[in-house]
């Protein structure tokens, strides 16, 4: 677990474009990846020799729109709006030059993140990074900037045997010698590309690891999380291992979560903190939390986006089961870290390891904005173990119910746009139907109490 502190960024004296040209001219880089997030948070990219960089950077790089309508195995889902409906056409990916990084684990290669645009110049409104930026713009229109950090856990196993390098629960044990080469390369590599690593430790299962990194302002927060997940997976492969953010690989072992830490800032002031109010929670902070609680059923579809994620929500598993909040309470859906100073922040605990960081940010900020705009009242905090409490609203208990809640939530639908809602719900319904066909007892209590082999084949390696 990590608290949000105000990050300090070092800045090069060169502009990003000047730096890129310098590295091209001196031979440091020969290739540049143009990269974007698909719907699942998986990196999709094209690698370009540097002699073509300027042309593609200014005119855009053609990129298939259908990548947004693929499931994690590359199967095409119907009715997404980005496949047969557009005859499998292209968009143009334009890079965000500020995201340029040289990748130390790849030979003479750099990377740029970007977003796709239609041929007529319109943004592709289903792109996760675009959705996150749009909600950040809405928040800025209210006078606030977002500082956010993600807490992801993952499993690291041998690619051939799918076994961890150690047995038993070694919580906060010393990093095992067999895993140190890959973990240390991950730590060094992430730090060198702008993901400021704070801590790395063993978590509550064999092979489960948590690496904490510093938060970022605005879209940089989500970019860091996207970079974090995909870098770890790529470097693990180079070492003959698999790093998996699949939410629940083993029914008897700890799940991988994605807690989203967030604070709102008005210039140099943390707008969540008000020393004159109870617990130091400001009025706008209370409205912001209330908005996320009000839309929690719909949010869970976006923050726990696979059938496997729903096996995480079990009593006494440090995953929320109801729509509650509390002061430093790890059993509620939202945990308020009341430091009584500028470090104050909100931890939303709904997210699962399989969640796309851009969609996490977009959905939670959209809900928080609604709370601010409508000045929603916040209920009293829960200061006991929240599991099993009577007379509190419950979270959905399965993915289908969460998807239905998303379809019925007009605020979140409008915020994210009908094109994205069509894409996301169609893709997820396809995944559900795929599971139904593959698993005879899908949806039964027996299925909910085990991890099916199909789930492992479908999700473990790609996610």
QUIWOVEN-V307705 format. One record per pair of residues at least 12 apart in sequence whose C-alpha atoms are under 10 Angstrom apart, sorted by the first residue. I is the first residue (numbers start at 1). J is the second residue. Records with the same first field share a line. If there is no record, write none. Layout:
I=J + J
//
This chain:
1=150 + 151 + 152 + 199 + 210 + 211 + 212 + 259
2=149 + 150 + 151 + 198 + 199 + 211 + 212 + 213 + 214 + 215 + 261
3=149 + 212 + 214 + 215 + 261 + 262 + 337 + 339 + 343 + 344 + 345 + 346 + 347
4=147 + 148 + 149 + 150 + 213 + 214 + 215 + 216 + 261 + 262 + 263 + 337 + 342 + 343 + 344 + 345 + 346 + 347
5=147 + 148 + 149 + 214 + 215 + 216 + 342 + 343 + 344 + 345
6=147 + 214 + 215 + 216 + 217 + 268 + 270 + 342 + 343
7=147 + 196 + 214 + 215 + 216 + 217
8=214 + 216
9=194 + 196 + 216
10=194
15=97 + 98
16=96 + 97 + 98 + 99 + 100 + 101
17=54 + 97 + 98 + 100
19=100
20=32 + 50 + 53 + 97 + 100 + 101 + 102 + 110
21=50 + 53 + 54
23=50 + 102 + 108 + 110
24=50 + 51 + 53 + 108
25=50
27=50 + 108
28=102 + 107 + 108 + 109 + 110
29=49 + 50 + 102 + 103 + 107 + 108 + 109 + 110
30=48 + 49 + 50 + 51 + 107 + 108 + 109 + 110
31=47 + 48 + 49 + 50 + 51 + 52 + 53 + 102 + 106 + 107 + 108 + 109 + 110 + 111
32=45 + 46 + 47 + 48 + 49 + 50 + 51 + 52 + 53 + 100 + 101 + 102 + 103 + 108 + 109 + 110 + 111 + 112
33=45 + 46 + 47 + 48 + 49 + 50 + 53 + 95 + 100 + 101 + 102 + 103 + 109 + 110 + 111 + 112 + 113
34=46 + 47 + 48 + 53 + 56 + 57 + 60 + 61 + 63 + 93 + 94 + 95 + 96 + 100 + 110 + 111 + 112 + 113 + 114 + 115
35=47 + 63 + 93 + 94 + 95 + 111 + 112 + 113 + 114 + 115
36=63 + 93 + 94 + 95 + 112 + 113 + 114 + 115 + 116 + 127 + 128 + 129 + 226
37=67 + 68 + 113 + 114 + 115 + 127 + 128 + 129 + 223 + 226 + 227 + 230 + 356 + 357 + 358
38=65 + 66 + 67 + 68 + 69 + 70 + 71 + 72 + 126 + 127 + 128 + 129 + 356
39=67 + 68 + 69 + 70 + 71 + 72 + 126 + 127 + 128 + 129 + 355 + 356 + 358 + 359 + 420 + 423 + 424 + 427
40=68 + 69 + 70 + 71 + 72 + 128 + 302 + 305 + 306 + 354 + 355 + 356 + 357 + 358 + 359 + 424 + 462 + 463
41=72 + 128 + 129 + 225 + 226 + 227 + 229 + 230 + 354 + 355 + 356 + 357 + 358 + 359 + 463
42=72 + 226 + 227 + 229 + 230 + 354 + 356 + 462 + 463
43=113 + 226 + 227 + 229 + 230 + 231
44=63 + 67 + 68
45=63 + 93 + 111 + 112 + 113 + 114
46=61 + 62 + 63 + 93 + 111
47=109 + 110 + 111
48=61 + 109 + 110 + 111
49=109
50=109 + 110
56=92 + 93 + 94 + 95
57=93 + 94 + 95 + 96 + 97 + 112 + 114
58=94 + 95
59=92 + 93 + 94
60=91 + 92 + 93 + 94 + 95 + 114 + 115 + 116 + 117 + 119
61=90 + 91 + 92 + 93 + 94 + 95 + 116 + 117
62=89 + 90 + 91 + 92 + 93 + 94 + 116 + 117 + 118 + 119
63=89 + 90 + 91 + 92 + 93 + 94 + 116 + 117
64=82 + 83 + 88 + 89 + 90 + 91 + 92 + 93 + 116
65=81 + 82 + 83 + 86 + 87 + 88 + 89 + 90 + 91 + 92 + 93 + 116 + 117 + 118 + 124 + 126 + 127
66=80 + 81 + 82 + 83 + 84 + 85 + 86 + 87 + 88 + 89 + 90 + 91
67=82 + 83 + 88 + 90
68=80 + 81 + 82 + 83 + 126 + 127 + 128 + 420 + 423 + 424 + 427
69=81 + 82 + 83 + 126 + 423 + 424 + 426 + 427 + 428
70=82 + 83 + 427 + 430 + 431
71=427 + 428 + 430 + 431 + 458 + 459
72=431 + 458 + 459 + 460 + 461 + 462 + 463
73=457 + 458 + 459 + 461 + 462 + 463
75=427 + 430 + 431
76=427 + 430
77=423 + 426 + 427 + 428 + 429 + 430 + 431
78=423 + 426 + 427 + 429 + 430
79=422 + 423 + 425 + 426 + 427 + 430
80=419 + 420 + 421 + 422 + 423 + 424 + 425 + 426 + 427 + 428 + 430
81=126 + 419 + 420 + 422 + 423 + 426
82=126 + 419 + 422 + 423
83=423
89=118
90=116 + 117 + 118 + 119
91=115 + 116 + 117 + 118 + 119 + 120 + 121 + 122 + 123 + 124
92=114 + 115 + 116 + 117 + 118 + 119 + 120 + 121 + 123 + 124
93=113 + 114 + 115 + 116 + 117 + 118 + 123 + 124
94=112 + 113 + 114 + 115 + 116 + 117
95=111 + 112 + 113 + 114 + 115 + 116
96=112 + 113 + 114 + 115
97=111 + 112 + 113 + 114
98=112 + 113 + 114 + 220
99=111 + 112 + 113 + 114 + 193 + 194 + 220 + 223 + 224
100=112 + 113 + 193 + 194
101=113 + 192 + 193 + 194
102=189 + 192 + 193
103=189 + 190 + 192 + 193 + 231
104=185 + 188 + 189 + 190 + 192 + 193
105=185 + 186 + 188 + 189 + 190 + 231 + 234 + 235 + 238
106=234 + 235
110=193
111=193
113=129 + 223 + 226 + 227
114=127 + 129 + 130
115=127 + 128 + 129 + 130
116=129 + 130
124=419 + 420
125=416 + 417 + 418 + 419 + 420
126=416 + 417 + 418 + 419 + 420 + 421 + 422 + 423 + 424
127=358 + 359 + 420
128=356 + 357 + 358 + 359 + 360 + 361 + 362 + 416 + 420
129=219 + 222 + 223 + 226 + 356 + 357 + 358 + 359 + 361 + 362
130=219 + 358 + 359 + 362 + 416
131=358 + 359 + 361 + 362 + 363 + 366 + 415 + 416 + 417 + 420
132=218 + 219 + 222 + 357 + 358 + 359 + 360 + 361 + 362 + 363 + 364 + 365 + 366 + 416
133=218 + 219 + 220 + 222 + 358 + 361 + 362
134=219 + 362 + 366 + 415 + 416
135=218 + 219 + 361 + 362 + 363 + 364 + 365 + 366 + 367 + 369 + 415 + 416
136=218 + 219 + 361 + 362 + 365 + 366 + 369
137=218
138=365 + 366 + 369 + 415
139=218 + 264 + 365 + 366 + 368 + 369 + 372
140=218 + 264 + 265 + 266
142=266 + 369 + 372 + 373
143=264 + 265 + 266 + 267 + 271
144=263 + 264 + 265 + 266 + 267 + 269 + 270 + 271
145=217 + 218 + 263 + 264 + 265 + 266 + 267 + 270 + 271
146=215 + 216 + 217 + 218 + 219 + 220 + 221 + 262 + 263 + 264 + 265 + 266 + 270 + 361 + 365
147=215 + 216 + 217 + 218 + 219 + 220 + 221 + 261 + 262 + 263 + 264 + 265 + 270 + 345
148=214 + 215 + 216 + 217 + 218 + 219 + 220 + 221 + 222 + 224 + 225 + 260 + 261 + 262 + 263 + 264 + 345 + 346 + 347 + 361
149=212 + 213 + 214 + 215 + 216 + 217 + 220 + 221 + 222 + 224 + 225 + 258 + 259 + 260 + 261 + 262 + 263 + 347 + 357 + 361
150=212 + 213 + 214 + 215 + 216 + 221 + 222 + 224 + 225 + 226 + 228 + 257 + 258 + 259 + 260 + 261 + 262 + 347 + 348 + 351 + 357 + 360 + 361
151=210 + 211 + 212 + 213 + 214 + 215 + 225 + 256 + 257 + 258 + 259 + 260 + 261 + 347 + 349 + 351 + 352 + 353
152=209 + 210 + 211 + 212 + 213 + 225 + 228 + 229 + 245 + 256 + 257 + 258 + 259 + 260 + 351 + 352 + 353 + 354 + 355 + 357
153=201 + 202 + 203 + 204 + 208 + 209 + 210 + 211 + 212 + 229 + 243 + 244 + 245 + 246 + 247 + 254 + 255 + 256 + 257 + 258 + 259 + 352 + 353 + 354
154=202 + 203 + 207 + 208 + 209 + 210 + 211 + 229 + 232 + 233 + 242 + 243 + 244 + 245 + 246 + 247 + 248 + 249 + 255 + 256 + 257 + 258 + 353 + 354 + 463
155=202 + 203 + 205 + 206 + 207 + 208 + 209 + 210 + 242 + 243 + 244 + 245 + 246 + 247 + 248 + 249 + 254 + 255 + 256 + 460
156=179 + 182 + 183 + 206 + 207 + 208 + 209 + 232 + 233 + 236 + 241 + 242 + 243 + 244 + 245
157=179 + 206 + 207 + 208 + 236 + 240 + 241 + 242 + 243 + 244
158=179 + 207 + 236 + 237 + 239 + 240 + 241 + 242 + 243
159=236 + 237 + 239 + 240 + 241 + 242 + 243 + 461
160=240 + 241 + 242
161=241
162=241 + 242 + 460
163=206 + 207 + 241 + 242
164=178 + 179 + 205 + 206 + 207 + 208 + 241 + 242
165=177 + 178 + 179 + 206 + 207
166=178 + 179 + 205 + 206 + 207
167=205 + 206 + 207
168=204 + 205 + 206 + 207
169=202 + 203 + 204 + 205 + 206 + 207 + 208 + 253 + 254
170=201 + 202 + 203 + 204 + 205 + 206 + 207 + 208
171=201 + 202 + 203 + 204 + 205 + 206 + 208 + 209
172=200 + 201 + 202 + 203 + 204 + 209 + 210
173=201 + 202 + 203
174=200 + 201 + 202
175=200 + 201 + 202 + 207 + 209
176=202 + 207
179=207 + 236 + 239 + 241
181=236 + 239
182=232 + 235 + 236 + 237 + 238 + 239 + 240 + 241
183=200 + 209 + 211 + 232 + 235 + 236 + 239
184=200
185=232 + 235 + 236 + 239
186=211 + 228 + 231 + 232 + 233 + 234 + 235 + 236
187=199 + 200 + 211 + 213 + 228 + 232
189=228 + 231 + 232 + 235
190=213 + 224 + 227 + 228 + 231 + 232
191=213 + 228
193=224 + 227 + 228
194=213 + 214 + 216 + 220 + 223 + 224 + 227 + 228
195=212 + 213 + 214 + 215 + 216 + 220 + 221 + 223 + 224 + 225 + 227 + 228
196=212 + 213 + 214 + 215 + 216 + 224
197=211 + 212 + 213 + 214 + 215 + 228
198=211 + 212 + 213 + 214
199=211 + 212 + 213 + 214
200=212 + 213
203=254 + 256
204=253 + 254 + 255 + 256
205=250 + 252 + 253 + 254 + 255
206=253 + 254
207=243
208=243 + 244 + 245 + 253 + 254 + 255 + 256
209=243 + 256
210=256 + 257
211=228
212=228
213=225 + 228
215=261 + 262
216=262
217=262 + 263 + 264 + 265
218=361
219=358 + 361 + 362
221=262 + 357 + 358 + 361
222=356 + 357 + 358 + 359 + 360 + 361 + 362
223=357 + 358
224=357
225=356 + 357 + 358
226=356 + 357 + 358
227=357
229=243 + 244 + 245 + 353 + 356 + 357 + 463
230=243 + 463
231=243
232=244 + 245
233=245 + 461 + 462 + 463
242=460 + 461 + 462 + 463
243=460 + 461 + 462 + 463
244=256 + 353 + 354 + 459 + 460 + 461 + 462 + 463
245=257 + 258 + 352 + 353 + 354 + 355 + 459 + 460 + 461 + 462 + 463
246=306 + 308 + 309 + 352 + 353 + 354 + 355 + 455 + 456 + 458 + 459 + 460 + 461 + 462 + 463
247=304 + 305 + 306 + 307 + 308 + 309 + 310 + 311 + 312 + 351 + 352 + 353 + 354 + 355 + 459 + 460 + 463
248=307 + 308 + 309 + 310 + 311 + 312 + 352 + 353 + 354 + 450 + 451 + 455 + 456 + 459 + 460
249=308 + 309 + 311 + 312 + 450 + 451 + 452 + 453 + 455 + 456 + 459 + 460
250=311 + 450 + 451 + 452 + 456
251=308 + 311 + 312 + 448 + 449 + 450 + 451 + 452
252=449 + 450 + 451
253=312 + 317
254=312 + 317 + 318
255=309 + 311 + 312 + 313 + 317 + 318 + 319 + 352 + 353
256=309 + 312 + 351 + 352 + 353 + 354
257=303 + 304 + 309 + 312 + 318 + 319 + 349 + 350 + 351 + 352 + 353 + 354 + 355
258=303 + 304 + 348 + 349 + 350 + 351 + 352 + 353 + 354 + 355 + 356 + 357 + 360
259=303 + 333 + 334 + 335 + 346 + 347 + 348 + 349 + 350 + 351 + 352 + 353 + 360
260=334 + 346 + 347 + 348 + 349 + 350 + 351 + 357 + 360 + 361 + 364
261=334 + 335 + 336 + 337 + 345 + 346 + 347 + 348 + 349 + 361
262=344 + 345 + 346 + 347 + 348 + 361 + 364 + 365
263=285 + 288 + 342 + 343 + 344 + 345 + 346 + 347
264=284 + 285 + 288 + 344 + 345 + 346
265=342
268=342
269=342
270=282 + 285 + 341 + 342 + 343 + 344 + 345
271=283 + 284 + 285 + 342 + 344 + 345
272=284 + 285 + 286 + 288 + 338 + 341 + 342 + 343 + 344 + 345 + 346
273=285 + 338 + 339 + 340 + 341 + 342 + 343 + 344 + 345
274=340 + 341 + 342 + 344
275=340 + 341
278=338 + 340
279=327 + 336 + 337 + 338 + 339 + 340
280=337 + 338 + 339 + 340 + 341 + 344
281=336 + 337 + 338 + 339 + 340 + 344 + 345 + 346
283=372 + 375 + 377 + 378
284=368 + 369 + 371 + 372 + 373 + 375 + 376
285=336 + 345 + 346 + 368 + 371 + 372 + 378
286=368 + 371 + 372 + 375 + 376 + 377 + 378 + 379
287=368 + 369 + 370 + 371 + 372 + 373 + 374 + 375 + 376 + 377 + 378
288=346 + 364 + 365 + 366 + 367 + 368 + 369 + 370 + 371 + 372 + 373 + 374 + 375 + 376 + 377 + 378
289=325 + 334 + 335 + 336 + 346 + 347 + 348 + 364 + 367 + 368 + 369 + 371 + 372 + 376 + 377 + 378 + 379
290=324 + 325 + 334 + 367 + 368 + 369 + 370 + 371 + 372 + 374 + 375 + 376 + 377 + 378 + 379
291=364 + 365 + 366 + 367 + 368 + 369 + 370 + 371 + 372 + 373 + 374 + 375 + 376 + 377 + 378
292=323 + 333 + 334 + 348 + 363 + 364 + 365 + 366 + 367 + 368 + 369 + 370 + 371
293=322 + 323 + 324 + 325 + 333 + 334 + 348 + 364 + 367 + 368 + 371 + 376 + 378 + 379 + 393
294=323 + 367 + 368 + 370 + 371 + 376 + 377 + 378 + 393
295=323 + 363 + 364 + 366 + 367 + 368 + 370 + 371 + 405 + 406 + 409 + 411 + 412
296=322 + 323 + 324 + 333 + 350 + 363 + 364 + 367 + 393 + 394 + 395 + 396 + 402 + 405 + 406
297=322 + 323 + 350 + 393 + 394 + 395 + 396 + 397 + 401 + 402 + 403 + 404 + 405 + 406 + 408 + 409
298=363 + 367 + 395 + 396 + 401 + 402 + 403 + 404 + 405 + 406 + 407 + 408 + 409 + 410 + 411 + 412 + 413
299=350 + 351 + 359 + 360 + 363 + 364 + 366 + 367 + 402 + 403 + 405 + 406 + 409 + 412
300=350 + 351 + 352 + 355 + 360 + 363 + 395 + 396 + 398 + 399 + 401 + 402 + 403 + 405 + 406
301=350 + 351 + 355 + 396 + 398 + 399 + 400 + 401 + 402 + 403 + 404 + 405 + 406 + 407 + 424 + 425 + 428
302=350 + 351 + 352 + 354 + 355 + 356 + 359 + 360 + 362 + 363 + 364 + 402 + 403 + 406 + 424 + 425
303=349 + 350 + 351 + 352 + 353 + 354 + 355 + 356 + 357 + 359 + 360 + 361 + 363 + 364
304=350 + 351 + 352 + 353 + 354 + 355 + 356 + 360 + 399 + 402
305=351 + 352 + 353 + 354 + 355 + 356 + 399 + 402 + 403 + 424 + 428
306=352 + 354 + 355 + 398 + 399 + 428 + 431 + 432 + 455 + 459
307=398 + 399 + 400 + 428 + 431 + 432 + 435 + 442 + 443 + 448 + 455 + 459
308=352 + 354 + 398 + 399 + 448 + 450 + 451 + 452 + 455 + 456 + 459
309=351 + 352 + 353 + 354 + 355 + 398 + 399
310=352 + 396 + 397 + 398 + 399 + 402 + 448
311=397 + 398 + 399 + 447 + 448 + 449 + 450 + 451
312=352 + 353 + 448
313=350 + 352 + 395 + 396 + 397 + 398
314=387 + 397 + 449
315=331 + 386 + 387 + 388
316=331 + 385 + 386 + 387 + 388
317=331 + 387
318=330 + 331 + 332 + 333 + 349 + 387
319=331 + 332 + 333 + 349 + 350 + 351 + 352 + 387
320=332 + 333 + 334 + 348 + 349 + 350 + 351 + 386 + 387 + 394 + 395
321=333 + 350 + 386 + 387 + 388 + 389 + 393 + 394 + 395 + 396 + 397
322=350 + 386 + 387 + 388 + 389 + 390 + 392 + 393 + 394 + 395 + 396 + 397
323=350 + 386 + 392 + 393 + 394 + 395 + 396
324=379 + 380 + 381 + 382 + 386 + 387 + 389 + 392 + 393 + 394 + 395
325=346 + 347 + 348 + 349 + 378 + 379 + 380 + 381 + 382 + 383 + 386
326=379 + 380 + 381 + 382 + 383 + 384 + 385 + 386
327=346 + 381 + 382 + 383 + 384
328=346 + 347 + 382 + 383
329=347 + 381 + 382 + 383 + 384 + 385 + 386
330=347 + 349 + 384 + 385 + 386
331=349 + 382 + 383 + 384 + 385 + 386 + 387
332=347 + 348 + 349 + 350 + 381 + 382 + 383 + 384 + 385 + 386 + 387
333=347 + 348 + 349 + 350 + 351 + 386 + 395
334=346 + 347 + 348 + 349 + 350 + 381
335=347 + 348 + 349 + 381 + 382
336=348 + 381
348=360 + 364
350=395
353=463
354=459 + 460 + 462 + 463
355=463
356=463
359=416
362=412 + 415 + 416
363=412 + 413 + 415 + 416
364=412
365=415
366=411 + 412 + 413 + 414 + 415 + 416
367=411 + 412 + 415
369=415
370=411 + 412 + 415
398=443 + 448
399=428 + 429 + 432 + 443
400=425 + 428 + 429 + 432 + 443
403=421 + 424 + 425 + 426 + 428 + 429
404=425
406=421 + 425
407=421 + 422 + 425
431=458
435=452 + 454 + 455 + 458
438=452 + 453 + 454 + 455
439=452 + 453 + 454 + 455
//
